[in-house]
Amino acid sequence: MRALILGGTADANLLAAEIVRAGIEAAYSYGGRTRAPADQPLPTRIGGFGGAPGLADYIRREGITHVVDATHPFAAEMSRNAVAACAETQTPMIALERAPWTKASDDTWIEVADVASAVAALPETPARVFLAIGRQHIAPFGARPWHAYTLRFVDPPDGALPFDADVIVSRGPFTLDGELEMVRSRSIEWIVARNSGGDGARAKIDAARTLGLPVIMISRPPLPERSRVENVAEVMQWLGHRACLGA
Ligand code: NAP
């Protein structure tokens, strides 16, 4: 057995630790967007494969027998390529994907399909807006320059931003108290978020609920049908091993 973890998420990192504990041969792949990705206990490769054909070549060349797509729920291109490459090479594949957040009765969410719809859902009058989305998605908000935007990135921006903004550099995870302080101190009125799911990123959603703020929630991109589990233990079972999380 030789597994490939398509990673870049906290869940993928947990899985890598479990795989090492279980003595499974595996490689971990990063997309290369983050300047200083977390160290891995597994052999690591960084950067694109060259689309689905490139990934299929990699699978054949490296003798990969199992693929775990543990990428972020919004990393749709990578996930689509993984489905196609695994179908082409007939390699078993599973997705490790946490469940999306669900709206509670006291949440004020405007649910939209994509970034363009999120831009359109912002008010016509100036507002203070926290864009809790990746840097590659912020440019369309330049079409509404009358808002005061706060952005938060893992790395400092390495070039000019498409519009003036208050930039926070922080990797998270974030606590409810921390998010309440961040939102209150900047008098944020609207939050734009992607429905990533999981605990590490949800404090801003809880803060919005606590403060009665509206959230423009971008739904996950559609993906092809694939086997999917929500936690590391289920992936380990799929690989034929029992997880010993926390041991
Ligand atoms: P994406 O749009 O789906 O991927 C764009 C291209 O980047 C892919 O076609 C692939 O290039 C390459 N790529 C992506 N993930 C890769 C991986 N794990 N290993 C090797 N190549 C990869 O993905 P994205 O939204 O830019 O995210 C990039 C990475 O950051 C992912 O690994 C994801 O797990 C992580 N991440 C993303 C987010 C997010 O908000 N999207 C948040 C946290 C972490 P080729 O076609 O050349 O193979």
Boltz pocket constraint, residues with backbone or C-beta under 6 A from the ligand:
constraints:
  - pocket:
      binder: B
      contacts: [[A, 5], [A, 6], [A, 7], [A, 8], [A, 9], [A, 29], [A, 30], [A, 31], [A, 32], [A, 33], [A, 45], [A, 46], [A, 47], [A, 48], [A, 49], [A, 50], [A, 51], [A, 52], [A, 54], [A, 55], [A, 70], [A, 71], [A, 72], [A, 74], [A, 75], [A, 76], [A, 77], [A, 78], [A, 79], [A, 81], [A, 134]]
      max_distance: 6.0
